[in-house]
């Protein structure tokens, strides 16, 4: 047998063996039963919750956290930046209004102020002396004027008296003159009758005529002198006295004017200088505006502080309040005067009542940002007054504040999850007899747990939730 033939036979045997093995393996595997796969159940459809329309109370409220604070609390700051020279108080110290808490380095300003005060004192003294001298001169001039007026009155009285006496003397002189004229006429008549007879010159008639003539001349001279006396008055003396009075009045009027304006201006300039320096010194001092306890200190000797940055807090703890910082969305719903309920963390279950007395700007009467220009801190807190009763509370105690915005009794309501919204439309899905239908509803008060149903549903209806 050739080699080629033997190789062919061997290859044929190997092929038969392989085929036989494959056949046996196929029969064995086909004789085994394949296991039935476990079917995967479809995911269960979640059952939607249902709600029953009920009747009861619906309350819309909001809550926020606050803390017990003094009702009167002031932040104290310097109005200038600088280095702290001295701090006079410590935390928990009791102070009075006007107490100096601390001051910056201001020695030079203090010296300038002392000098300005001395200059003001000197200027005031000069002005006072001038005013006193002026008043003395005025008083003296008044007395001199009164004396001159009295002298004039005296002269006028004397002139009047003299005129009266002259008038009397004139009347007497006139009467004597008339008598003398009468006697002269009688003597002349007697002499004329005797003149035709001899020896008339030596007669008694001639002698009586001569005596009557002489007497007449004397009386006439007396009359003329009396007449002259009535015309003679001290007119010039009176006029001079009147002019002296007018001069004294002018002098008094001049003295009555204000003192030297330069003296007044000197005092005003000194006052302004003192006020300016006092303001500068006050800017370097932190003074308590109220009586109370120092609750915070952040000023230390040798350290630099910024102007208008609070470094002390002084609180009057005789009266307490609640302060809080609600969210802006909550502030929009609040109003001053609203009643609140207060729950104290230190007294679980204890409820106190209070009232909102101040909301921050622009929601209430709290200060606006314009306060920043004056250095006054802007109050961003909500202030609530309350009666602590006999509870022992401390500033800083935490509280929960609940504000009831609206409350209605005996109204229909559903949970918020039962209300659906689409394109601004409010509706619910009502289930009746296995049939569901959409119903538009009108909503009233909304809270976190209940929503008032104003219209669209009736009590005990079943609503399918979302």
VOFI-387276 format. One line per field, with one value per residue (C-alpha): residue number from 1; x, y, z; residue in three letters. Coordinates in nm, 2 decimals, m for minus. Layout:
N
i <- c(NUM  ...);
x <- c(X  ...);
y <- c(Y  ...);
z <- c(Z  ...);
aa <- c(ALA  ...);
END
This chain:
466
i <- c(1  2  3  4  5  6  7  8  9  10  11  12  13  14  15  16  17  18  19  20  21  22  23  24  25  26  27  28  29  30  31  32  33  34  35  36  37  38  39  40  41  42  43  44  45  46  47  48  49  50  51  52  53  54  55  56  57  58  59  60  61  62  63  64  65  66  67  68  69  70  71  72  73  74  75  76  77  78  79  80  81  82  83  84  85  86  87  88  89  90  91  92  93  94  95  96  97  98  99  100  101  102  103  104  105  106  107  108  109  110  111  112  113  114  115  116  117  118  119  120  121  122  123  124  125  126  127  128  129  130  131  132  133  134  135  136  137  138  139  140  141  142  143  144  145  146  147  148  149  150  151  152  153  154  155  156  157  158  159  160  161  162  163  164  165  166  167  168  169  170  171  172  173  174  175  176  177  178  179  180  181  182  183  184  185  186  187  188  189  190  191  192  193  194  195  196  197  198  199  200  201  202  203  204  205  206  207  208  209  210  211  212  213  214  215  216  217  218  219  220  221  222  223  224  225  226  227  228  229  230  231  232  233  234  235  236  237  238  239  240  241  242  243  244  245  246  247  248  249  250  251  252  253  254  255  256  257  258  259  260  261  262  263  264  265  266  267  268  269  270  271  272  273  274  275  276  277  278  279  280  281  282  283  284  285  286  287  288  289  290  291  292  293  294  295  296  297  298  299  300  301  302  303  304  305  306  307  308  309  310  311  312  313  314  315  316  317  318  319  320  321  322  323  324  325  326  327  328  329  330  331  332  333  334  335  336  337  338  339  340  341  342  343  344  345  346  347  348  349  350  351  352  353  354  355  356  357  358  359  360  361  362  363  364  365  366  367  368  369  370  371  372  373  374  375  376  377  378  379  380  381  382  383  384  385  386  387  388  389  390  391  392  393  394  395  396  397  398  399  400  401  402  403  404  405  406  407  408  409  410  411  412  413  414  415  416  417  418  419  420  421  422  423  424  425  426  427  428  429  430  431  432  433  434  435  436  437  438  439  440  441  442  443  444  445  446  447  448  449  450  451  452  453  454  455  456  457  458  459  460  461  462  463  464  465  466);
x <- c(0.00  0.14  0.21  m0.04  m0.32  m0.24  m0.26  m0.60  m0.74  m0.62  m0.78  m1.10  m1.11  m1.05  m1.33  m1.57  m1.47  m1.53  m1.87  m1.97  m1.88  m2.07  m2.37  m2.37  m2.33  m2.62  m2.84  m2.75  m2.82  m3.15  m3.26  m3.23  m3.56  m3.50  m3.65  m3.94  m3.84  m4.03  m4.25  m4.17  m4.49  m4.57  m4.50  m4.81  m4.99  m4.97  m5.31  m5.38  m5.48  m5.83  m5.95  m6.29  m6.42  m6.47  m6.60  m6.41  m6.17  m5.90  m5.62  m5.36  m5.06  m4.69  m4.41  m4.06  m3.80  m3.72  m3.54  m3.60  m3.44  m3.44  m3.71  m3.47  m3.12  m2.88  m2.56  m2.28  m2.01  m1.74  m1.81  m1.45  m1.19  m0.89  m0.70  m0.87  m0.71  m0.92  m1.21  m1.39  m1.65  m1.67  m1.94  m2.23  m2.15  m2.45  m2.43  m2.64  m2.74  m2.44  m2.18  m1.85  m1.78  m1.45  m1.26  m1.00  m0.66  m0.77  m0.52  m0.45  m0.82  m0.88  m0.61  m0.74  m1.09  m0.95  m0.78  m1.09  m1.29  m1.05  m1.07  m1.45  m1.44  m1.22  m1.44  m1.75  m1.58  m1.48  m1.84  m1.98  m1.75  m1.85  m2.22  m2.18  m2.00  m2.27  m2.54  m2.36  m2.33  m2.70  m2.81  m2.59  m2.73  m3.09  m3.02  m2.86  m3.15  m3.40  m3.20  m3.21  m3.58  m3.63  m3.42  m3.63  m3.94  m3.80  m3.71  m4.05  m4.22  m4.00  m4.07  m4.44  m4.42  m4.22  m4.47  m4.75  m4.58  m4.50  m4.87  m4.97  m4.72  m4.84  m5.19  m5.10  m4.88  m5.16  m5.41  m5.16  m5.10  m5.47  m5.50  m5.20  m5.35  m5.68  m5.50  m5.29  m5.61  m5.77  m5.46  m5.44  m5.80  m5.75  m5.44  m5.61  m5.89  m5.63  m5.41  m5.61  m5.54  m5.21  m4.96  m5.05  m4.69  m4.67  m5.02  m5.11  m5.27  m4.93  m4.76  m5.03  m5.00  m4.63  m4.66  m4.93  m4.71  m4.41  m4.62  m4.76  m4.42  m4.30  m4.61  m4.58  m4.22  m4.32  m4.59  m4.36  m4.11  m4.39  m4.49  m4.14  m4.11  m4.41  m4.23  m3.90  m3.87  m3.58  m3.66  m3.30  m3.23  m3.53  m3.44  m3.08  m3.21  m3.44  m3.15  m2.94  m3.23  m3.24  m2.86  m2.89  m3.17  m2.94  m2.66  m2.89  m3.02  m2.66  m2.57  m2.88  m2.74  m2.58  m2.22  m1.93  m2.03  m1.68  m1.71  m2.03  m1.87  m1.57  m1.79  m1.98  m1.65  m1.53  m1.86  m1.84  m1.48  m1.58  m1.88  m1.67  m1.40  m1.66  m1.82  m1.47  m1.40  m1.75  m1.68  m1.39  m1.60  m1.85  m2.12  m2.42  m2.74  m2.95  m2.93  m2.89  m2.64  m2.34  m2.41  m2.14  m1.79  m1.57  m1.34  m1.00  m0.72  m0.46  m0.67  m0.79  m1.17  m1.37  m1.62  m1.98  m1.90  m2.08  m1.83  m2.08  m2.43  m2.62  m2.96  m3.23  m3.34  m3.63  m3.86  m3.83  m3.96  m3.92  m3.71  m3.70  m3.59  m3.87  m3.82  m3.92  m4.20  m4.33  m4.29  m4.51  m4.80  m4.74  m4.86  m4.79  m5.06  m5.11  m5.15  m4.91  m4.86  m4.53  m4.39  m4.08  m3.82  m3.73  m4.10  m4.24  m4.61  m4.63  m4.80  m4.78  m4.96  m4.80  m4.84  m4.62  m4.52  m4.26  m4.17  m3.85  m3.85  m4.02  m4.28  m4.34  m4.23  m3.87  m3.59  m3.49  m3.15  m3.14  m3.03  m2.70  m2.61  m2.64  m2.44  m2.74  m2.77  m3.05  m3.30  m3.38  m3.56  m3.93  m4.02  m4.30  m4.42  m4.55  m4.63  m4.38  m4.61  m4.42  m4.18  m3.81  m3.68  m3.33  m3.22  m3.12  m3.39  m3.52  m3.89  m4.12  m4.36  m4.69  m4.89  m5.25  m5.32  m5.67  m5.91  m6.25  m6.47  m6.72  m6.59  m6.52  m6.16  m5.92  m5.55  m5.33  m5.23  m5.59  m5.58  m5.45  m5.34  m5.30  m5.25  m5.37  m5.68  m5.76  m5.95  m5.99  m6.08  m6.40  m6.48  m6.84  m6.96  m6.63  m6.63  m6.38  m6.45  m6.27  m6.44  m6.32  m6.30  m6.26  m6.00  m6.01  m5.77  m5.46  m5.24  m4.98  m5.24  m5.57  m5.72  m6.06  m6.30  m6.52  m6.71  m6.73  m6.76  m6.99  m6.92  m6.82  m6.74  m6.44  m6.15  m5.86  m5.52  m5.23);
y <- c(0.00  0.32  0.61  0.83  0.58  0.53  0.90  0.92  0.64  0.81  1.14  0.96  0.80  1.12  1.28  1.00  1.03  1.40  1.36  1.09  1.31  1.60  1.39  1.25  1.60  1.72  1.43  1.48  1.85  1.80  1.55  1.82  2.04  2.42  2.61  2.85  3.22  3.41  3.68  4.04  4.21  4.56  4.85  4.92  5.24  5.45  5.52  5.89  6.03  6.15  6.43  6.51  6.87  6.96  7.25  7.42  7.70  7.83  8.05  8.22  8.30  8.34  8.28  8.39  8.38  8.68  8.75  8.93  9.28  9.59  9.83  10.12  10.04  10.29  10.23  10.48  10.58  10.85  11.10  11.11  10.85  10.82  10.64  10.56  10.74  10.61  10.38  10.46  10.17  9.80  9.57  9.54  9.87  10.09  10.44  10.75  10.97  11.19  10.95  10.97  10.62  10.67  10.94  10.97  11.14  11.50  11.69  11.96  12.02  12.05  12.31  12.50  12.49  12.62  12.91  12.99  12.99  13.24  13.47  13.45  13.54  13.84  13.96  13.92  14.11  14.40  14.41  14.40  14.69  14.90  14.83  14.93  15.25  15.33  15.27  15.49  15.77  15.73  15.75  16.05  16.22  16.15  16.31  16.62  16.65  16.64  16.91  17.14  17.08  17.17  17.48  17.59  17.53  17.74  18.02  18.02  18.03  18.32  18.50  18.45  18.58  18.88  18.96  18.94  19.18  19.42  19.42  19.50  19.78  19.92  19.92  20.11  20.35  20.41  20.49  20.73  20.89  20.95  21.09  21.32  21.44  21.52  21.71  21.90  22.00  22.13  22.32  22.47  22.57  22.74  22.92  23.04  23.20  23.37  23.47  23.79  23.92  24.09  23.89  23.56  23.43  23.44  23.31  22.98  22.87  22.91  22.70  22.43  22.43  22.39  22.10  21.93  21.96  21.81  21.53  21.46  21.43  21.20  20.97  20.98  20.86  20.58  20.48  20.47  20.27  20.02  20.00  19.93  19.66  19.48  19.46  19.36  18.97  18.73  18.60  18.54  18.34  18.11  18.05  17.97  17.71  17.56  17.52  17.35  17.11  17.02  16.97  16.73  16.54  16.49  16.37  16.12  16.00  15.94  15.75  15.53  15.38  15.03  15.00  14.97  14.71  14.59  14.47  14.28  14.12  14.02  13.83  13.66  13.56  13.41  13.22  13.07  12.96  12.80  12.62  12.49  12.35  12.21  12.03  11.89  11.78  11.62  11.43  11.26  11.15  10.87  10.97  10.76  10.91  10.72  10.57  10.19  9.90  9.88  9.56  9.57  9.72  9.72  10.02  9.95  10.19  10.24  10.10  10.30  10.33  10.45  10.74  10.64  10.28  10.16  10.08  10.07  9.95  10.09  9.93  10.02  9.68  9.80  9.74  9.45  9.40  9.14  9.22  9.02  9.03  8.87  8.80  9.07  8.85  8.84  9.21  9.29  9.11  9.28  9.61  9.81  9.75  9.38  9.14  8.85  8.54  8.48  8.14  8.13  7.87  7.89  7.83  7.56  7.58  7.93  8.18  8.55  8.82  9.12  9.39  9.50  9.86  9.93  9.78  9.88  10.12  10.11  9.87  10.09  10.39  10.26  10.49  10.51  10.51  10.89  10.83  10.71  11.07  11.18  10.89  10.73  10.35  10.24  10.03  9.72  9.54  9.47  9.58  9.40  9.51  9.25  9.19  8.94  8.90  8.75  8.55  8.59  8.68  8.79  8.99  8.74  8.47  8.32  8.33  8.22  8.48  8.38  8.65  8.56  8.74  8.61  8.37  8.24  7.99  7.74  7.75  7.48  7.38  7.14  7.07  7.26  6.93  6.89  7.22  7.21  7.50  7.54  7.86  8.06  7.85  7.69  7.36  7.02  6.67  6.56  6.18  6.08  5.73  5.62  5.91  6.20  6.55  6.88  7.16  7.52  7.66  8.00  8.02  8.23  8.22  8.00  7.86  7.58  7.32  7.45  7.64  7.80  7.70  8.00  7.86  7.54  7.26  7.13  6.97  6.60  6.59  6.37  6.53  6.34  6.47  6.51);
z <- c(0.00  m0.10  0.13  m0.04  0.00  0.37  0.43  0.26  0.47  0.79  0.70  0.62  0.96  1.14  0.95  1.05  1.41  1.42  1.25  1.50  1.79  1.66  1.61  1.96  2.10  1.90  2.01  2.37  2.36  2.19  2.44  2.73  2.78  2.77  3.07  3.02  3.07  3.36  3.20  3.32  3.44  3.29  3.54  3.75  3.67  4.00  4.14  4.16  4.49  4.54  4.77  4.91  4.90  5.27  5.46  5.74  5.82  5.58  5.71  5.51  5.72  5.70  5.95  6.01  6.28  6.51  6.83  7.15  7.14  7.34  7.22  7.24  7.10  6.95  6.75  6.85  6.61  6.54  6.28  6.18  6.10  6.33  6.60  6.92  7.22  7.50  7.56  7.89  7.91  7.88  7.76  8.01  8.17  8.26  8.11  8.11  7.82  7.73  7.88  7.69  7.57  7.38  7.19  6.91  6.93  6.94  7.17  6.91  6.85  7.22  7.26  6.96  7.12  7.46  7.28  7.08  7.41  7.56  7.26  7.28  7.65  7.58  7.30  7.52  7.80  7.56  7.44  7.79  7.90  7.60  7.67  8.03  7.94  7.69  7.94  8.19  7.94  7.85  8.21  8.27  7.96  8.07  8.41  8.25  8.01  8.30  8.48  8.18  8.14  8.51  8.47  8.17  8.37  8.65  8.42  8.25  8.59  8.70  8.38  8.43  8.78  8.67  8.40  8.65  8.89  8.61  8.51  8.86  8.89  8.55  8.67  8.99  8.79  8.55  8.83  8.99  8.65  8.60  8.96  8.89  8.56  8.74  9.01  8.75  8.57  8.89  8.98  8.63  8.64  8.98  8.86  8.54  8.75  8.97  8.68  8.60  8.95  9.05  9.24  9.08  9.07  9.45  9.50  9.65  9.32  9.14  9.41  9.39  9.01  9.03  9.28  9.07  8.76  8.94  9.09  8.74  8.59  8.86  8.83  8.45  8.47  8.71  8.47  8.17  8.37  8.47  8.11  8.01  8.27  8.12  7.79  7.93  7.96  7.97  7.61  7.52  7.83  7.77  7.41  7.51  7.76  7.50  7.26  7.53  7.59  7.21  7.22  7.52  7.34  7.03  7.25  7.42  7.08  6.97  7.28  7.24  6.93  6.94  7.06  6.81  6.55  6.53  6.89  6.81  6.50  6.70  6.94  6.65  6.49  6.81  6.86  6.51  6.58  6.91  6.75  6.46  6.69  6.93  6.63  6.53  6.88  6.91  6.59  6.76  7.06  7.09  7.33  7.44  7.32  7.57  7.92  7.91  7.89  7.66  7.47  7.21  7.20  6.89  6.96  7.11  7.22  6.95  6.67  6.37  6.32  6.02  6.04  6.08  6.14  6.47  6.74  7.04  7.09  7.38  7.47  7.71  7.82  8.04  7.75  7.50  7.15  6.87  6.57  6.25  5.89  5.68  5.31  5.07  4.94  5.30  5.36  5.06  5.25  5.58  5.72  6.03  6.30  6.20  6.51  6.53  6.74  6.90  7.00  7.23  7.18  7.55  7.65  7.42  7.37  7.52  7.28  7.32  7.11  6.96  6.69  6.40  6.48  6.21  5.88  5.69  5.40  5.15  5.31  5.62  5.82  5.87  5.77  5.41  5.25  5.28  5.64  5.52  5.41  5.78  5.91  6.07  6.02  5.80  5.99  5.79  6.07  6.13  6.49  6.68  7.02  7.27  7.63  7.78  8.08  8.37  8.15  8.20  7.86  7.76  7.45  7.18  7.26  6.94  6.86  6.58  6.45  6.28  6.10  6.00  5.67  5.61  5.78  5.68  5.86  5.71  5.35  5.10  5.07  4.90  4.94  4.70  4.53  4.40  4.21  3.85  3.64  3.27  3.08  3.37  3.41  3.75  3.74  3.91  3.78  3.94  3.95  3.95  3.89  3.75  3.51  3.53  3.41  3.43  3.63  3.64  4.00  4.15  4.42  4.74  5.03  4.97  5.23  5.24  5.34  5.23  4.93  4.95  4.68  4.61  4.31  4.09  4.35  4.62  4.95  4.95  4.58  4.49  4.31  4.15  4.23  4.00);
aa <- c(UNK  UNK  UNK  UNK  UNK  UNK  UNK  UNK  UNK  UNK  UNK  UNK  UNK  UNK  UNK  UNK  UNK  UNK  UNK  UNK  UNK  UNK  UNK  UNK  UNK  UNK  UNK  UNK  UNK  UNK  UNK  UNK  UNK  UNK  UNK  UNK  UNK  UNK  UNK  UNK  UNK  UNK  UNK  UNK  UNK  UNK  UNK  UNK  UNK  UNK  UNK  UNK  UNK  UNK  UNK  UNK  UNK  UNK  UNK  UNK  UNK  UNK  UNK  UNK  UNK  UNK  UNK  UNK  UNK  UNK  UNK  UNK  UNK  UNK  UNK  UNK  UNK  UNK  UNK  UNK  UNK  UNK  UNK  UNK  UNK  UNK  UNK  UNK  UNK  UNK  UNK  UNK  UNK  UNK  UNK  UNK  UNK  UNK  UNK  UNK  UNK  UNK  UNK  UNK  UNK  UNK  UNK  UNK  UNK  UNK  UNK  UNK  UNK  UNK  UNK  UNK  UNK  UNK  UNK  UNK  UNK  UNK  UNK  UNK  UNK  UNK  UNK  UNK  UNK  UNK  UNK  UNK  UNK  UNK  UNK  UNK  UNK  UNK  UNK  UNK  UNK  UNK  UNK  UNK  UNK  UNK  UNK  UNK  UNK  UNK  UNK  UNK  UNK  UNK  UNK  UNK  UNK  UNK  UNK  UNK  UNK  UNK  UNK  UNK  UNK  UNK  UNK  UNK  UNK  UNK  UNK  UNK  UNK  UNK  UNK  UNK  UNK  UNK  UNK  UNK  UNK  UNK  UNK  UNK  UNK  UNK  UNK  UNK  UNK  UNK  UNK  UNK  UNK  UNK  UNK  UNK  UNK  UNK  UNK  UNK  UNK  UNK  UNK  UNK  UNK  UNK  UNK  UNK  UNK  UNK  UNK  UNK  UNK  UNK  UNK  UNK  UNK  UNK  UNK  UNK  UNK  UNK  UNK  UNK  UNK  UNK  UNK  UNK  UNK  UNK  UNK  UNK  UNK  UNK  UNK  UNK  UNK  UNK  UNK  UNK  UNK  UNK  UNK  UNK  UNK  UNK  UNK  UNK  UNK  UNK  UNK  UNK  UNK  UNK  UNK  UNK  UNK  UNK  UNK  UNK  UNK  UNK  UNK  UNK  UNK  UNK  UNK  UNK  UNK  UNK  UNK  UNK  UNK  UNK  UNK  UNK  UNK  UNK  UNK  UNK  UNK  UNK  UNK  UNK  UNK  UNK  UNK  UNK  UNK  UNK  UNK  UNK  UNK  UNK  UNK  UNK  UNK  UNK  UNK  UNK  UNK  UNK  UNK  UNK  UNK  UNK  UNK  UNK  UNK  UNK  UNK  UNK  UNK  UNK  UNK  UNK  UNK  UNK  UNK  UNK  UNK  UNK  UNK  UNK  UNK  UNK  UNK  UNK  UNK  UNK  UNK  UNK  UNK  UNK  UNK  UNK  UNK  UNK  UNK  UNK  UNK  UNK  UNK  UNK  UNK  UNK  UNK  UNK  UNK  UNK  UNK  UNK  UNK  UNK  UNK  UNK  UNK  UNK  UNK  UNK  UNK  UNK  UNK  UNK  UNK  UNK  UNK  UNK  UNK  UNK  UNK  UNK  UNK  UNK  UNK  UNK  UNK  UNK  UNK  UNK  UNK  UNK  UNK  UNK  UNK  UNK  UNK  UNK  UNK  UNK  UNK  UNK  UNK  UNK  UNK  UNK  UNK  UNK  UNK  UNK  UNK  UNK  UNK  UNK  UNK  UNK  UNK  UNK  UNK  UNK  UNK  UNK  UNK  UNK  UNK  UNK  UNK  UNK  UNK  UNK  UNK  UNK  UNK  UNK  UNK  UNK  UNK  UNK  UNK  UNK  UNK  UNK  UNK  UNK  UNK  UNK  UNK  UNK  UNK  UNK  UNK  UNK  UNK  UNK  UNK  UNK  UNK  UNK  UNK  UNK  UNK  UNK  UNK  UNK  UNK  UNK  UNK  UNK  UNK  UNK  UNK  UNK  UNK  UNK  UNK  UNK);
END
